[in-house]
Amino acid sequence: MSVAPEREATLLAFDYGEKRIGVAVGNSLTKSARPLVVVQNRNRDYRFAELGKLIGEWKPDALVVGLPMHPDGTPHAMTQQAKRFGNQLNGRFNLPVTWVDERYSSVEAEAGVRSGVARAELLDAEAACIILQQYFEESGLPR
């Protein structure tokens, strides 16, 4: 799914993890993203209730989910979990979902925390922000 370049769209991005889900928000016109919040992944009901509140508040046009892969590009256990999570988002909220290779987003987010650019408590949200920025860069939307 790609957002039409002439139309402004709000997107939410997710860095899915078994314990926490990082969330970022972005704008397709400015091609900018920012970390939003970290949602605890306590259980399915809690997870989707919290994400539903965010989707209701931000009213995104589309969703982006990070797809974890091994460094060589092969899938691993979390790859399937992230795919399932994205499919559930699509099914529950009827919004298009795009997956983005997130091989190094967490490493990049941790580097941002170490350098003082990002806040440690928002590490997972910072990773979601990196995923969304990568989506904007790969989508070919003009700046």
C-alpha positions as CSV (number, residue, x, y, z in Angstrom):
1,M,0.0,0.0,0.0
2,S,1.3,3.4,-0.9
3,V,-0.1,6.8,-0.2
4,A,-0.9,9.0,-3.2
5,P,1.9,11.7,-3.3
6,E,-0.6,14.5,-4.0
7,R,-2.7,13.7,-0.9
8,E,-1.7,14.4,2.7
9,A,-2.1,11.3,4.9
10,T,-1.6,10.5,8.5
11,L,0.1,7.2,9.3
12,L,0.7,5.2,12.4
13,A,3.7,2.9,12.6
14,F,4.3,0.0,15.0
15,D,7.4,-1.7,16.3
16,Y,5.8,-5.0,17.6
17,G,7.4,-6.8,20.5
18,E,6.2,-9.5,22.8
19,K,6.4,-7.1,25.8
20,R,6.0,-3.7,24.3
21,I,4.7,-2.1,21.1
22,G,6.3,1.2,20.0
23,V,4.1,3.6,18.1
24,A,5.0,6.5,15.9
25,V,2.9,9.0,13.9
26,G,3.8,10.6,10.6
27,N,2.6,12.7,7.8
28,S,3.0,11.7,4.1
29,L,3.1,15.3,2.9
30,T,6.1,16.4,5.1
31,K,7.5,12.9,5.2
32,S,8.2,13.3,8.8
33,A,7.6,11.0,11.7
34,R,7.9,11.3,15.5
35,P,7.8,8.8,18.3
36,L,4.4,8.7,20.0
37,V,4.0,6.2,22.8
38,V,5.0,2.7,24.0
39,V,2.0,0.4,24.6
40,Q,2.5,-2.6,27.0
41,N,1.7,-5.8,25.3
42,R,-0.1,-7.4,28.3
43,N,-2.6,-9.4,26.3
44,R,-4.6,-9.2,23.1
45,D,-7.6,-7.4,24.6
46,Y,-5.5,-4.8,26.3
47,R,-3.2,-4.3,23.3
48,F,-6.1,-3.7,20.9
49,A,-8.0,-1.5,23.3
50,E,-5.0,0.8,23.7
51,L,-4.2,0.8,20.0
52,G,-7.9,1.4,19.2
53,K,-7.8,4.6,21.3
54,L,-4.7,5.8,19.4
55,I,-6.3,5.0,16.1
56,G,-9.5,6.8,17.2
57,E,-7.5,9.9,18.3
58,W,-5.1,10.1,15.3
59,K,-7.5,8.8,12.6
60,P,-4.7,7.4,10.4
61,D,-5.2,6.7,6.7
62,A,-2.9,3.8,6.8
63,L,-0.7,1.7,9.2
64,V,2.9,0.6,8.9
65,V,4.3,-2.4,10.8
66,G,8.0,-3.2,11.2
67,L,8.8,-6.7,9.9
68,P,11.8,-8.2,11.8
69,M,14.2,-10.3,9.8
70,H,17.6,-11.9,10.3
71,P,20.5,-9.8,9.1
72,D,20.6,-11.9,5.9
73,G,17.0,-11.1,5.2
74,T,15.5,-14.5,6.2
75,P,12.5,-14.6,8.5
76,H,12.6,-15.7,12.2
77,A,10.0,-16.4,14.9
78,M,9.1,-12.7,15.4
79,T,8.6,-12.2,11.7
80,Q,5.4,-14.3,11.7
81,Q,4.2,-12.6,15.0
82,A,4.6,-9.2,13.4
83,K,2.8,-10.3,10.3
84,R,-0.1,-11.7,12.4
85,F,-0.2,-8.4,14.4
86,G,-0.5,-6.4,11.2
87,N,-3.2,-8.7,9.8
88,Q,-5.1,-8.3,13.1
89,L,-4.8,-4.5,12.9
90,N,-6.2,-4.6,9.3
91,G,-9.0,-6.9,10.3
92,R,-10.0,-5.0,13.5
93,F,-9.6,-1.4,12.2
94,N,-10.2,-1.9,8.4
95,L,-7.1,0.2,7.6
96,P,-4.5,-0.8,5.0
97,V,-1.2,-2.2,6.4
98,T,2.2,-2.0,4.9
99,W,5.1,-4.0,6.3
100,V,8.6,-2.5,6.3
101,D,11.9,-4.4,6.8
102,E,13.0,-3.3,10.3
103,R,16.3,-5.2,10.6
104,Y,18.2,-2.4,12.2
105,S,15.5,-0.1,13.6
106,S,16.1,-1.2,17.2
107,V,19.9,-0.9,16.9
108,E,19.5,2.6,15.4
109,A,17.0,3.6,18.2
110,E,19.4,2.4,20.9
111,A,22.2,4.5,19.3
112,G,19.9,7.5,19.5
113,V,19.3,6.9,23.2
114,R,23.0,6.5,23.9
115,S,23.8,9.7,22.0
116,G,21.0,11.6,23.9
117,V,18.9,12.1,20.7
118,A,16.1,9.8,22.0
119,R,14.6,9.1,25.4
120,A,15.2,5.6,26.8
121,E,11.5,5.2,27.9
122,L,10.5,5.8,24.3
123,L,13.0,3.4,22.8
124,D,10.3,1.2,21.1
125,A,8.4,4.3,19.9
126,E,11.7,5.6,18.5
127,A,12.2,2.3,16.7
128,A,8.6,2.7,15.2
129,C,9.6,6.3,14.2
130,I,12.6,4.9,12.3
131,I,10.4,2.3,10.6
132,L,8.0,5.0,9.5
133,Q,10.9,7.2,8.2
134,Q,12.2,4.2,6.3
135,Y,8.7,3.8,4.8
136,F,8.7,7.4,3.6
137,E,12.1,7.0,2.1
138,E,11.3,3.8,0.3
139,S,7.8,4.9,-0.9
140,G,9.2,7.4,-3.4
141,L,6.9,10.1,-2.2
142,P,8.3,13.5,-3.3
143,R,9.5,15.8,-0.5
